[in-house]
Amino acid sequence: MTMSRETWGPVAAALLWAGLSVASGSALAADPAAGRQKAGLCATCHGALGMGQTPDAPHLAGQPEIYLSAQLKAFRSGARRHEVMNVMAKPLSDADIADLAAWYASLKIDVVRPPE
């Protein structure tokens, strides 16, 4: 049986949502304090508090935990390519990734509206 484009879109969305739900459930065991200890090498480019130090290093502080986890796993697997990040993420375990994501997600960012 083949699916039409109209059918495949909702099916893909449901599968993505299910995967995100499972991933967020496993993130509950993550330890931000452990992530802080593991983030030493990350600070070189992303700063001690997750604020990028170079134009090509994004801010990690305040990003959603599920997003950070997914991106680190994509770098680790090679699904997302970046010369430095693929090397950095390769040795990370799922627990390391969960802890790092929890650490950076725990850092709060304040947005201040400029005066008008």
N, C-alpha and C positions, 0 to 999 in steps of 0.2 A: 504494500500500500504506500502510495506517495502522498505527501502533503503539499497543498498549495501554499503560496506565499502568505495568503490571508490566514491560513491555519498555523503556519510555522511561527509567525510573529508572537502570538499569545502563548504558544507552547514554549518557545525560547524564553520569554519573559517569566513564565511560571518556573521553569528550570533554574533560571538565574536567581529568582527570589528564594527558591528552596535552598539553593547552594549558599546564599548569603545568610539565610536563617540558621543553617547548620553551622556555618563558620562563626557567626556571632555567638551562638550558644557555646562553642568551644573556647571562645575568648574569655569566658567568665573565669577560667582558671588562671588567666594571665596575671603576672605580678609586676606592677609598675616599678617597684623598688628594685627588683631583679633587672628589669629593663634598663633602669638608670645605670646600674653597674655595668651592663653589657654595652652601653652606648658610647664608650670611650673612643673607639675608632671612628664612629659616626660623627663625632664632634669636629673632627678635622675639616670636614666640608659643610656639615649641617649645624655646627655650633653646639656649645654645651647645653643650651636650652632649646635646641631644635630650630634655630633661626639661621637659615642658609648663610654661609660666609662668602660665597662666590656667586656670580650671576647665574651659573648653571646648576647650583645646588638649591633645590626648593626648600622652603620652610616645612618642617615636619610637625612642629608644635601645633597642637590644636586640631590636627587632621583626624578624621574619624578612624577609630581603631580598625574597623573592618577594611577600610581603604588601604591603610598602611600595611596591614597583614597581607592583603591580596597583592599589593605591588611588590613587597619583598619576596613573596612566593613566586611571582612572575619573573623577577630578576634571578632568583635561585634556579628556576627551571630553564631559563633562557627564553621563555615566551616573550619577555620584555627585554630588549637589548640596550645595554649601556656598558661601555668598556670597563668602567670602574665598578659600578654596582653589581654586575654579574659576578665579578671576582669576590666582592665583599659579601654578597648574599649566599654564595655557593656553600660555605661550611655551616650556615645557620640551620639549626634544628627547628622543628615546628614550635617547640617551647621557646627557643630564643626569639623567633619571629613574634610570637604572641606577647612575650614580655616587652620587647622593643616597641611594638605597636601600642601596648598599654601605657608605657612610659610617655611616649610622644603624644598620645591622645589625652593623657592626664594634664598636660601643660596647657593652661588656659591663655587665650589671646583676647586682649581687650581691643575693641574697635572704637576709635574716637572720631567722631564726625568733625571735619574742619569747620571753623567759623564761616558763616555765610556773609 
